Amino acid sequence: MHGIIFAELKKYVDARLGADAWRPLLREAGLGSRIYVPVRTYPDEEVVALVSAASRTTGLAPAAILEDFGEFIAPDLIGMYRSLIRAEWRTLDFIANTEQTIHKVVRLNDSQALPPEIACTRSGSREVVVHYNSPRRMCAVARGIIRGVAAHYGEQVVVTEPRCMHRGDPACEISVALA
């Protein structure tokens, strides 16, 4: 997992659980006093351990934490990749073009970065279907980012997931419709 995700996770924990929560969460996750550098890559298991620890601490399901985290980081991700985002795009355009623009650049800039593979299908002017596939199985983060992107554009969306790896499907299918 790319270090930027860990840096964002720390910001999320600080915002949601308080500025003093990160170090105890690291200990609860069995990670000691780990320091994450945004330009490095770290084992996926460390994110899983941190989210599991946050789940135990808050009583929230890991999927709920991951979705909230995705929504939380959307503004920072939009800021980081602003130069790749076309001015005329809105929520559905942003989502439909993420793989060919943002993920492509992420992979070119860092061969060890492995963002999820997504393919999008426009099923009309008011809906896009995201086909999400990643061994990390963090579709909840994708759903949260989608909600955060919609908030950025001041749009309301209905997000459903008729197919999900967590329910035994080979990949996730996330439907995003303008409300």
VENPEZI-V68332 format. One line per field, one symbol per residue. burial: I if it has 9 or more other C-alpha atoms within 8 Angstrom, else O. Layout:
# VENPEZI-V68332
burial = ???
This chain:
# VENPEZI-V68332
burial = IIIIIIIIIIOIIIOOOOOOIIIOIIIIIOIOOOOOOIOOIOOOOIIOIIIIIIIOOOOIOIOIIIIIIIIIIIIOOIOOIOOOIOOOIOIIOIIIIIIOIIIIOIIOOOOOIOOOOIIIOIOOOOIIIIIIIIOOOOIIIIIIIIIIIIIOOOIOIIIOIOIIIOOOIOIIIIIIIIO
